[in-house]
Amino acid sequence: MTKFFRLFLVALRGSETNFTTGSINRAIFLLSVPMILEMVMESLFAVVDVFFVAKIGTEAIATVGLTESVLTIVYSIAIGLSTAATALVSRRIGEVNHRGAATVVGQVILVSVAMGLLMGVVGFVFAEDILRLMGSDEKLIRNGAGFTRMIFASSPAIMLLYTLSGCLRGSGDASVAMRSLWLANGFNIVLCPVFIFGLGPFPELGVMGSAVATTIGRTVGVLYQLNALTRVKGAIQVLRSDVAPDTGLIRNLLTLAIGGTSQFLVGSASWIFLTRILSTFGSDVVAGYTIAIRIIVFTILPSWGLANAAATLVGQNLGAGQPERAETSAWRAAFCNMLFLAAVGIGFFLGATPIVGLFDNNVRVVAIAVECLRVFCLGYLFMAYGMVLSQSLNGAGDTRTPTLINIVCFWVVEIPLAYTLAHVLNWGPPGVFWSVAISETLLAGIAVLVFRRGRWKTIQV
């Protein structure tokens, strides 16, 4: 236990950044711990905002929800750039080309700021039109346009918080990415009630206060990341010259980013279609499905931490000319993920009813959520491998293959299968749940076959 605790502290400190030598199990642990905690911090932003905004009223919650749904475009581009940044930076670190890694980070900063400003200006200018397009009434638009403007104006901070985290993960400095999210969330948690309710000398801003607090929190997190990436003793030291435009590198970055963005959009769109199919069975079914999904999303955050760790290990080891170590790292991470999700799946299957009961006591809603949770759990073992191996391909710089796999599994198989089982074969809501478990299993099978072929080992980025 003492040895485990000591290793846990090493992971939090982030004193090791190069994982091309030594124990693979140790490398997975040192990378995944801060990445898991980073994932938890990312999920807290939305939870904290909704918690405090809910105290204002339904209209305020609607404003946040409608704005966040449109902001998905910003998030998707940020996630795509973050995926590309991890692949490129980890490869340069593996090659022991720290100057090259710093140049990549400089170009990531340049592209992130440019993209953020472009989307921020559009969102700021057309805030009222965006809310109107989403079906808001005139009263909500009058009261909520300020929030929407502020959130879109913070697009550069949103972009940088994601993309610089990707750079830090690729460099092996996952603990700094984790701490930047801790810092951002700390400011957000403290400032949300201060600005929303006007505590002390501060004015009462209502829902606008949530936007101000979130923007300050994200900006502080970004400043912390920039400080870490420009300091002399860091794993990477970014210089002013690194931010000068490099068209070839920018083109490579955007090419990889398109794949990462597409993966996120494909997955997001599939969930929208599934919700639409379930909505035909009534609001109780949608409510039960929503509760189950939120429980699942929160519990698979550690799995995403392991998947991101695998991406960094694959990138660094390919850069170091060790493709076999890269492959072993991915398989080892996938196996660890399978053990974790197996334990979670058994717990959910056996304790689904009391777990769901914490969120709602409507008998119909609970029954739907329990059934959804139990069916999803049956696909957990396969999901474990699908997540890690897909992200490992991204880490190798092959973002195109996971995109194609997602399109096939989620759009060609999952959505038509969900409709067929639910309505044509009259399975009802369970048909939708089974379509998810089946498509995730298929995704894992394809990912395993593609990964075993090993073409990803020859990709140059």
C-alpha positions in Angstrom: 0.0 0.0 0.0 2.9 2.4 0.8 4.4 1.7 -2.6 1.1 2.4 -4.3 0.6 5.6 -2.5 4.2 6.7 -3.3 3.6 6.0 -7.0 0.3 7.8 -6.9 2.1 10.9 -5.6 4.7 10.6 -8.4 1.8 10.6 -10.9 0.3 13.7 -9.4 3.6 15.5 -9.4 4.3 14.5 -13.0 8.1 14.2 -12.4 8.4 11.7 -15.3 7.5 12.7 -18.9 9.2 10.3 -21.2 7.7 6.8 -21.3 9.8 5.1 -24.0 11.8 3.0 -21.5 11.1 1.1 -18.2 8.0 -0.7 -17.0 4.9 -0.3 -19.2 2.6 -0.9 -16.3 4.2 1.9 -14.4 4.0 4.2 -17.5 0.2 3.4 -17.8 -0.4 4.2 -14.2 1.7 7.4 -14.1 -0.1 8.7 -17.2 -3.7 7.5 -16.5 -4.0 8.8 -12.9 -3.7 12.5 -13.8 -5.7 12.0 -17.1 -8.5 10.4 -15.2 -8.6 13.2 -12.7 -8.5 15.7 -15.6 -11.6 14.0 -17.2 -13.4 14.3 -13.9 -12.6 18.0 -13.7 -13.8 18.6 -17.3 -17.2 17.1 -16.4 -17.5 19.3 -13.3 -17.7 22.5 -15.4 -21.2 21.7 -16.7 -22.4 20.3 -13.4 -21.3 23.3 -11.3 -22.8 25.8 -13.8 -26.2 24.0 -13.9 -26.3 23.6 -10.1 -26.0 27.3 -9.5 -28.0 28.5 -12.5 -30.9 26.2 -11.4 -31.3 28.4 -8.4 -32.3 31.3 -10.7 -35.1 29.5 -12.6 -36.1 27.4 -15.5 -35.5 30.2 -18.1 -31.9 30.5 -17.0 -31.4 26.7 -17.3 -32.9 26.8 -20.8 -30.5 29.6 -21.8 -27.5 27.6 -20.6 -28.8 24.4 -22.3 -29.5 26.1 -25.7 -26.2 27.9 -25.7 -24.2 24.8 -24.8 -25.9 22.8 -27.6 -24.7 25.3 -30.2 -21.3 25.5 -28.5 -20.9 21.8 -29.4 -19.3 23.1 -32.6 -16.6 24.8 -30.7 -16.0 21.8 -28.5 -15.8 19.4 -31.4 -13.2 21.5 -33.2 -11.2 21.9 -29.9 -11.3 18.1 -29.3 -10.1 17.5 -32.9 -7.2 19.9 -32.5 -6.4 18.4 -29.1 -6.3 14.9 -30.6 -3.9 16.1 -33.4 -1.8 17.9 -30.8 -1.3 14.8 -28.7 -0.3 12.8 -31.7 2.2 15.3 -33.1 3.8 16.3 -29.7 4.1 12.7 -28.4 5.8 11.7 -31.7 8.4 14.5 -31.4 9.0 13.7 -27.7 9.6 10.1 -28.6 12.1 11.2 -31.2 13.8 13.3 -28.5 13.1 16.3 -30.7 12.0 18.8 -28.0 12.5 21.8 -30.3 10.2 20.2 -32.8 7.6 19.5 -30.1 7.8 23.2 -29.0 7.2 24.3 -32.6 4.1 22.0 -32.8 2.7 23.6 -29.6 3.4 27.1 -31.1 1.3 26.2 -34.1 -1.4 24.7 -32.0 -1.6 28.0 -30.0 -1.8 30.0 -33.3 -4.5 27.9 -34.8 -6.5 27.6 -31.6 -6.6 31.4 -31.1 -7.5 32.0 -34.8 -10.3 29.4 -34.7 -11.5 30.7 -31.3 -11.6 34.3 -32.4 -13.5 33.4 -35.6 -16.2 31.4 -33.8 -16.2 33.9 -30.9 -17.0 36.9 -33.2 -19.7 35.0 -35.0 -21.4 33.9 -31.8 -21.1 37.3 -30.2 -22.6 39.2 -33.1 -25.4 36.7 -33.8 -26.2 35.7 -30.2 -29.8 36.6 -30.4 -30.3 34.9 -33.8 -28.7 31.8 -32.4 -31.1 31.6 -29.5 -34.0 32.4 -31.9 -32.9 29.6 -34.2 -32.9 27.2 -31.3 -36.6 28.0 -30.6 -36.2 30.5 -27.8 -39.1 33.0 -27.2 -38.4 36.8 -27.1 -38.3 37.0 -23.3 -35.6 34.3 -23.0 -33.7 36.0 -25.8 -33.8 39.4 -24.0 -32.6 37.8 -20.7 -30.2 35.3 -22.1 -28.5 37.0 -25.0 -25.8 38.4 -22.7 -24.9 35.0 -21.4 -24.6 33.6 -25.0 -22.4 36.5 -26.1 -20.1 36.1 -23.1 -19.8 32.4 -23.6 -19.0 32.7 -27.3 -16.6 35.5 -26.6 -14.6 33.0 -24.4 -14.2 30.6 -27.4 -10.4 31.3 -27.5 -10.1 30.2 -23.9 -12.3 27.1 -24.5 -10.2 26.1 -27.5 -6.8 26.7 -25.7 -7.9 24.8 -22.6 -8.6 21.7 -24.7 -5.7 21.9 -27.1 -3.0 22.8 -24.6 -4.1 19.9 -22.5 -3.6 17.7 -25.6 -0.1 19.2 -26.0 0.7 18.5 -22.3 -0.6 15.0 -22.5 1.5 14.3 -25.6 4.6 15.6 -23.9 3.9 13.2 -21.0 3.2 16.1 -18.6 -0.4 15.0 -17.9 -0.2 16.2 -14.3 0.0 19.9 -15.5 -3.0 19.4 -17.7 -4.8 18.0 -14.6 -3.8 20.8 -12.4 -4.9 23.4 -14.9 -8.4 21.9 -14.8 -8.4 21.8 -11.0 -7.4 25.5 -11.0 -10.1 26.4 -13.6 -12.8 24.6 -11.8 -11.7 26.0 -8.4 -12.2 29.6 -9.7 -15.5 28.6 -11.4 -16.9 27.0 -8.2 -16.0 30.0 -6.1 -17.0 32.7 -8.6 -20.3 31.2 -9.8 -22.3 32.1 -6.7 -20.4 35.4 -6.3 -21.3 36.7 -9.7 -24.7 35.0 -10.1 -26.2 36.2 -6.7 -24.0 39.3 -6.1 -22.2 38.3 -3.0 -20.2 40.9 -1.1 -19.2 44.0 -3.2 -20.0 42.2 -6.5 -23.1 43.0 -8.6 -25.9 40.4 -9.0 -25.5 39.3 -12.7 -27.9 36.4 -12.7 -27.3 33.8 -15.5 -24.7 36.2 -17.0 -22.7 35.7 -13.8 -22.3 32.0 -14.7 -20.7 33.0 -18.0 -18.3 35.5 -16.3 -17.2 32.9 -13.7 -16.7 30.2 -16.3 -14.7 32.5 -18.6 -12.5 33.6 -15.7 -11.9 30.0 -14.6 -11.0 28.8 -18.1 -8.7 31.8 -18.7 -6.8 31.2 -15.5 -6.4 27.5 -16.5 -5.1 28.5 -19.9 -2.6 31.0 -18.3 -1.3 28.2 -16.0 -0.9 25.9 -19.1 1.0 28.6 -21.0 3.3 29.3 -18.1 4.1 25.5 -17.9 4.8 25.3 -21.6 7.0 28.4 -21.8 9.1 27.9 -18.6 12.8 26.9 -18.9 12.5 23.7 -16.8 9.4 22.3 -18.5 9.3 19.2 -20.7 8.7 21.7 -23.6 9.8 25.3 -23.8 7.8 27.3 -26.3 9.5 30.4 -27.7 8.0 33.4 -29.4 9.5 32.2 -32.7 7.5 28.9 -32.4 4.2 30.8 -32.9 5.3 32.2 -36.3 3.1 30.5 -39.0 4.5 27.3 -40.4 2.1 26.4 -43.3 3.3 22.8 -43.7 2.9 22.1 -40.0 -0.5 23.9 -39.8 -1.7 21.8 -42.8 -0.6 18.6 -41.1 -2.2 19.7 -37.8 -5.6 20.5 -39.5 -5.5 17.2 -41.5 -5.2 15.2 -38.3 -7.7 17.5 -36.5 -10.4 16.8 -39.1 -10.4 13.2 -38.1 -10.7 13.9 -34.4 -13.5 16.4 -34.9 -15.3 14.1 -37.2 -15.2 11.3 -34.6 -16.7 13.5 -31.9 -19.5 14.8 -34.3 -20.3 11.3 -35.5 -20.7 10.1 -32.0 -22.7 13.1 -30.9 -25.0 13.0 -33.9 -25.8 9.3 -33.3 -26.9 10.0 -29.7 -29.2 12.8 -31.0 -30.9 10.3 -33.4 -31.3 7.7 -30.7 -32.9 10.2 -28.4 -35.3 11.2 -31.2 -36.3 7.5 -31.7 -36.9 7.1 -28.0 -38.9 10.3 -27.8 -41.7 8.6 -29.8 -42.3 6.4 -26.7 -42.9 9.4 -24.3 -41.2 11.7 -21.9 -40.7 9.0 -19.2 -38.7 6.9 -21.6 -36.5 9.9 -22.5 -36.0 10.8 -18.9 -35.0 7.2 -17.9 -32.6 7.1 -20.9 -31.1 10.5 -20.0 -30.5 9.4 -16.4 -28.8 6.1 -17.5 -26.6 7.9 -20.0 -25.4 10.4 -17.4 -24.6 7.7 -14.9 -22.6 5.8 -17.6 -20.8 8.9 -18.9 -19.5 9.8 -15.5 -18.4 6.3 -14.7 -16.5 5.8 -18.0 -14.4 8.9 -17.4 -11.5 6.7 -15.9 -11.7 4.7 -19.1 -11.1 7.8 -21.2 -8.1 8.5 -19.0 -6.7 5.1 -19.8 -7.5 5.6 -23.5 -5.7 9.0 -23.5 -2.7 7.4 -21.7 -2.5 4.7 -24.4 -2.5 7.4 -27.1 0.5 9.2 -25.5 2.4 5.9 -25.0 1.8 4.9 -28.7 2.9 8.3 -30.0 6.0 8.5 -27.9 7.1 4.9 -28.6 6.6 5.3 -32.3 8.7 8.4 -32.2 11.4 6.5 -30.4 11.4 3.8 -33.1 9.8 1.2 -30.8 6.5 0.1 -32.5 6.4 -3.2 -30.6 6.5 -1.4 -27.3 3.8 0.9 -28.6 1.6 -2.0 -29.4 2.2 -3.8 -26.1 1.4 -0.5 -24.3 -2.0 -0.3 -26.1 -3.0 -3.9 -25.4 -1.9 -3.6 -21.8 -4.0 -0.4 -21.3 -7.0 -2.0 -23.0 -6.8 -5.0 -20.7 -6.6 -2.7 -17.6 -9.6 -0.9 -19.0 -11.5 -4.1 -19.5 -10.9 -5.1 -15.9 -12.1 -1.7 -14.7 -15.3 -1.7 -16.8 -16.0 -5.4 -16.0 -16.1 -4.4 -12.3 -18.3 -1.4 -13.0 -20.6 -3.4 -15.2 -21.1 -6.1 -12.6 -21.8 -3.4 -10.0 -24.3 -1.6 -12.3 -26.1 -4.8 -13.3 -26.6 -5.9 -9.7 -27.2 -2.5 -8.2 -29.0 -0.7 -11.0 -32.3 0.0 -9.2 -30.8 1.7 -6.1 -28.4 3.7 -8.2 -31.1 5.0 -10.5 -33.3 5.6 -7.5 -30.9 8.3 -6.3 -31.9 10.4 -9.4 -35.7 9.8 -9.7 -38.5 7.9 -7.9 -40.9 7.7 -10.8 -41.6 4.0 -11.2 -41.7 4.2 -15.0 -38.6 6.3 -15.3 -36.7 4.1 -12.9 -37.7 0.9 -14.8 -36.5 2.3 -18.2 -33.2 3.6 -16.7 -32.5 0.3 -15.0 -33.1 -1.7 -18.2 -31.0 0.7 -20.2 -28.2 0.5 -17.6 -28.2 -3.3 -17.6 -28.2 -3.7 -21.4 -25.3 -1.2 -21.8 -23.3 -3.1 -19.1 -23.4 -6.2 -21.3 -21.3 -4.3 -23.9 -18.8 -2.9 -21.4 -16.1 -5.5 -21.9 -16.1 -4.8 -25.6 -16.3 -1.1 -25.2 -13.2 -1.2 -23.1 -11.1 -2.4 -26.0 -12.9 -0.2 -28.5 -12.1 3.0 -26.6 -8.5 2.3 -26.0 -7.6 0.9 -29.4 -9.4 3.7 -31.3 -7.6 6.3 -29.2 -4.3 4.4 -29.8 -4.8 4.8 -33.5 -5.4 8.5 -33.0 -2.1 8.7 -31.0 -0.3 7.1 -33.9 -1.6 9.9 -36.1 -4.2 7.7 -37.9 -7.3 9.7 -37.2 -9.0 8.7 -40.4 -9.5 5.0 -39.6 -11.3 5.6 -36.2 -13.6 8.1 -38.0 -14.5 5.5 -40.7 -15.1 2.9 -38.0 -17.4 5.3 -36.1 -19.4 6.2 -39.2 -19.9 2.5 -40.0 -20.8 1.4 -36.4 -22.9 4.4 -35.3 -24.5 5.7 -38.5 -24.7 2.6 -40.8 -25.4 0.1 -38.1 -26.6 1.6 -34.8 -29.2 4.1 -35.9 -31.0 1.9 -38.5 -30.8 -1.1 -36.1 -32.3 1.0 -33.3 -35.2 2.0 -35.4 -35.7 -1.6 -36.8 -35.6 -3.2 -33.3 -37.7 -0.5 -31.6 -40.4 0.0 -34.3 -40.3 -2.6 -37.0 -39.8 -5.6 -34.6 -41.7 -3.9 -31.8 -39.1 -4.3 -29.1 -39.8 -0.8 -28.0 -37.2 1.2 -26.0 -35.1 -1.9 -25.2 -34.4 -2.2 -29.0 -32.6 1.1 -28.9 -30.6 0.0 -25.9 -29.6 -3.2 -27.6 -28.6 -1.4 -30.7 -26.0 0.6 -28.6 -24.6 -2.6 -27.0 -24.4 -4.3 -30.4 -22.7 -1.4 -32.2 -20.2 -0.9 -29.5 -19.3 -4.6 -29.7 -18.9 -4.3 -33.4 -16.7 -1.2 -33.1 -14.4 -3.1 -30.7 -14.2 -6.1 -33.0 -13.2 -3.9 -36.0 -10.8 -1.8 -33.9 -9.1 -5.0 -32.8 -8.7 -6.3 -36.4 -7.4 -3.0 -37.6 -5.0 -2.6 -34.8 -3.7 -6.1 -35.2 -2.9 -5.4 -38.9 -0.4 -2.9 -37.7 -0.5 -0.4 -40.6 -0.6 2.4 -37.9 3.0 1.6 -37.1 4.2 3.0 -40.4 2.3 6.3 -40.3 4.5 9.4 -40.4 3.4 12.6 -38.7 
